[in-house]
Amino acid sequence: MTTALSLMTRPRRPRRAELADDPRVGLGSDVGAGGAREGGGVDALRYATTYHAPVLLAETLDLLVTDPAGLYVDGTLGGGGHSAALLDALGPGALVVGIDQDPEALATARHRLAEAEAAGRFVALEGNFGDLGALLDRAGLGPRHGRPATGVLLDLGVSSHQLDEAARGFAYGQDGPLDMRMSDRGETAADLIHRLGADALADVIYQYGEERRSRQIARAIKAAAPTTTAALADAVRQSVPTRDEVKSLARVFQALRIAVNGELDVLEQALPAALDVLDDGGRLAVMSYHSLEDRRAKQFLRTGRFSAQVEKDLYGNPLTPWALVTRQAVVATDAEIAANPRARSARLRVSEKKTSPPGPPERRPGA
């Protein structure tokens, strides 16, 4: 899922040498700047719809797919673009599982992938990707049922449809109810603003939006008591210099969306859950759109932990369940950004689960 809310400057694209040395990267295709296939590859526009245009599609397939007969989990199904491309890239014995908490997105993707679902190649599960382990378990899939995942994709953020739909309340560019929920459950952004005091609201804006004028913005928002996106945007505009309006609006809307949906908490549940459901040699691909997500994804995909402290063995070697597939974040090409500007802030990181060490040898009776 793509989002236009970005707090980071765009990094340089990783050079070829910065992709981890793995002969399976790209399944034999040539991997160039940004991880994209050179000289052809997947036509991303083929999988774009009015609902959503999948980002970094060729790069994702190149770096995620290692077994064409495997089980792949699209933890953020959205409009089904990545799942559709996975189904086309995989063999007839593969299974793609799509997870989404948005009933509208789930219905859209199921309609799009109805033929694959009828053929038993696609399964749609309603729920939050933070619960992907439990969702797979209830579907009779995952390690406990002898079918661990070969690959897991987490495309974080907001889908194009959600951003463009005024009634969802995600965007400041059009007026609509101040909702911002990814599903149809829980409190809305308007409810959150009403519930929090000015200081607590300022903390949300600062921590999740990294907005340095959070105090004055929060006071203006509380005074306005907005129930629509236009009223919220007006309160923010009145609190910042004109030259900073766009950035501050993006930061405030991002902060409220993260708080309403508990996005960072969910991410910290989803990443360990993905590690648990992966088979040895399976891969986890995480696509993030702002620094708060990317820092967590980067840390976990390197160390298997969210803290900065790295656990080491007796010889000082770092202990991690992961082998890096990408040493630097993979970003969209200029051509993709021209075709889909929302791809500008996307950053893709991929790691492979190391083979579990063998357990101690079984003792024979009387030994």
N, C-alpha and C positions, 0 to 999 in steps of 0.2 A: 504494500500500500504506500502511496506516495503522499507527501505533505509539502506544502509550500513554506512551512514555518521552519526556518533554519537560522541557527545562531552562529554557525561556524563559517569561516571563509573556506573556499573550496581548496582542498589539498592538491598537490601535484599528483599526477597519475603514477602508480607504481611502475617501475621499469620491469622488464621481463625477468631480470635477475632477482627481483623482490618477491616473485611467486615461488613458494617453497618447491624444492626439487622433488617432483613426484611425477613419474612417467604416466600416471593415470589422469593428470590434469588435462581436461579437454578430450579425454578418450582418444588421444592420438592426434587431435587437431592442433594447429599452431596457435599459441596463446600470445597475443600482442599486448599493447598498452591497454591498461585497465582490465586485462583478462579477457577481452573480447576475441572471438575468432577472426582471424585475418582471412581475407579472400572469400567472404561469404558467410556461412553460418545461418543462424536463426533469424528470420525476418520478424522483428518484434511487432511491426505494424499489423502483421497477420493476426496477432492475438490481442490487439487493442480494440476496445469497444467504447461506446458512448458512456458506459458505466465506469470503465477504468482502463488505463494503459499500463501494463506491467513494466517495471523498470529493471534495467540490467539483466534482461532476459537471457541473452546468449551467454553472458558471463556466469549467470547462476547455473545454467545447465552444464556448462563446461566444468565448473568447479564442484558441483554437487553430485552429479550422476557418476557412479562408479560401477554399478551393477544394473544392467538393463532389465533384470527380472526381480528387482528388489521391491521393498516397501518404502514408500516415500511419504512424508507427512508435510503438507502445506498448512502450517499452523495459523496462518492468517489468510484465509481463502479469498476474501474480498469478491471481486468479480469473476474469479476463476481463471485469470490469464496465465499465471504461472503453472497452475494445475493442468490447464489445457496443453501447454507446451511440454510439460513433463510427460503427459500421457502420449503425446506424439513422439517424444524422444525415446520412450521406454518400449520394451517388448510386450507381447500379449500376456505374459505371465506376471507382469508387474502389477502392483496395486498402489494407487494414490489416495491418501486420506486427506480430506480438506476440513479444517476446523474454523468456525467463525461464530461469534456471539451475536452478530447482527442478523436478525431473521430475514431482513430484506436482501442482504448480501448472500445469505445461504440459499434463498429461493432463486436468486438470479443465477448463481453458479450452478445449482442443480439443474435448472432449465438448460443452461448452456452445455452441461456435461451429461445430459440425460442418457445419451447413447452409451457412454462409458460406464455410467452407473448401472444401466440395465445389463451390460455385459459383465458386471462384477469386477471392473477395473478401477472403479472410483467409488469411494464411500464418503458421504458428507456427515459431519458430526456438529451439532450445535453446542457451543460452549466456549469458555475462555481458554486461550492457548496456555495460560498459566496452569491449567488443569489437564494438559495434554496426556500425561501419564494415565490418569484416572479415566479419561475419555477413551483412550485406546483400550484400556483394560476392560471397560464395560462393553466395548465392541468386539471383544474376543481377540484382540490384537496386542502386540507388544511382547516383551521378553517373557513374561509369565505364561504366555500362551504359545511360546515357541516361535514367535514371529517378530523379532526385534526390527527396528527401523534401519534401513540402509542410509537414509538421508532425511534431515529435517530442515525445513526452510521457515524462517521467521522474518516476515517483511513488515516492519513496524510502521506506525504512523496512521495516517488517515487516507482513505481511498479518494480518488478524484470525485467520485459520485457524492461521497459524504461532504467534501469541501464545496461542491457546486450546488448542493441541495440546501436552499435557504432554511427549510424547515428543521434541518438537523442542528443549526446554530453553531457550526464550527468556524465560519468565515466572517471577517469583519467587513468584507466588501459588499455584502448584501444584507438586507434586513430580514430577520426571522426570529423566532422564539429563542431565548437564551438557554439552549438545551445542552449540547455537547456530549451527550451520552453515546457510547458505542453500541449499546443495546437499548432495549426499551424498559430497563429496570434501573432502580437507584435514583439518587437525587440529581437534579439538573444543575447547571452552572448558576442559574438564578437562585436556586435553593441554597447552594453553597455560599454564595455571596450574602444572602440574607442571614444564614446561620453564623458565619464567622464575624468576629469583630474586626475593626480596622487593622489592628496589629497582626492578627493571625492571617488576614487576607494579604497583608504586605509580605509576610513571610512566604506565603504560597507563591506570590508573584516573583519574589527574589530568588527563592530556591529552585523553582521549576521553570522560570522564565529568564533568570539571570539578568533581571532588569534593575539597574541601580537607582532608579527613581521610584522604587516600589512603594515607599511610604506615602508620598504625595499622590500617587496614582490610586492607592487603596483608599485614601480619605475621600478622593473625588468619586470613586465608584460607590462607596458606602452612602455618600450624600445623595447620589443620583438614584440608588436602589433600582438598577436597570432590570428589566424583564425581557428585553430584546437585544439582539446583537448591535443594532444601530445605536441604542441608548448607551450600551457599554462602550462602543467605539467613541461616541461623543465625549464621554467622561474621561477616557484616556487622552483624547486630543486636547482637552482643556488643561491637561496636567503636564504636558511636555512641549518643548519648542517645536515649531512646525517642521524643521529639518529632521527631527527624530520621530515624527509621527508613525511612519510605516514600520520601523524597527520595533518601537515600543508596542504598537498594536499587535504585531506578530508575537512578541514575547508574552504579552498579557494573555492573549487568546491561547497560546500554547500552554502557559502555566495553568490556566483554569481547566483546560482539556485534560492535562496530565492528572490534576487533582481529582477531577470528577470521576475519571476512569481508573484511578490508582495505577497508572501505566508503569511506573518504575517498580512498584511492588510486584506487579504481575510479571514484569520482565525478570525480576530476581527469582521468581518461582519457576518461570518457563525455562530458563537456561539450564538449571540443574535437572529439571524434568526431562528436557531433551537429551541430556547426557545419559540419563538413566535408561531411556527407551532405545538408544542407539546400540546397534551391534558393534562388536570390535571392527575397526576399519570404517565404520559409518561416519558420515560427515554432517556437521551442523553449519548452516549458512545463515547469517544474521545481517539484515539490511536495515540500517538505522538512518535517521534523518536530522538528528540534532545531537549536540555534544553530550547531553545527559545520558541518552541511550548508548551512544557510541563508546563512551568511556567504560560503561558497564560491560558491554559486549566485548570490547577489546581485552579488558582485564580477565573476564571469565574464559574467553577462548584461548588465552595464553596460559593461565594458571589453574583454571577450574575453581577459582575463588573470586570474591568481589573485593577483598581487602588488598591493600598494596603489599602486604607482607607475603613473601613467597616461601612456601614450605620447601625444605631441602633435605636430602638424605645425609648419611654420615660422611659422605665424600664431598658435600657441598653442591651436588647437582640438584637443580630444581625438580621438585616432584609435581608433575602435572599429568592429567589424564589425556592431554591433547598433543597432537603434532600439528604445527601450523601448516595450513595449505597456502594462505596468503599472509605474507609478512607485513604488508601495508594494506590499508583500505583500498578496495577497488572502486573507482568512480566512473560515472558515465562519460562516454566520448562526447566531443563537441557536436557530432552529428545527432546523437540521441537527445542532447539537451535542446538543440534547435527544434527537433520534432516534438519533444515533451519537456518543457521548461521545468516541470516539477521533479525531473530527474536530477536537477543540479545539485541538490543537497544529499543525495543518496550515497551511502557508504556501505560496501559489502565486505564482510569478513567471514572467512571459512576456516574451520579446523576439523581435523580427523581424530576420532577416538582411538587411542592406542589400544593395542591388544592387551587384554588383562593378563597379568602374570599367572602362571600355573600355580595351583594350590600345592600344599605339602603332599608328598606321596602317601598313599593310603598304607597304613601299617597292617601287615598280615598277622593273623592270629598266631600267638606264640613267638612273634619276632621280638 
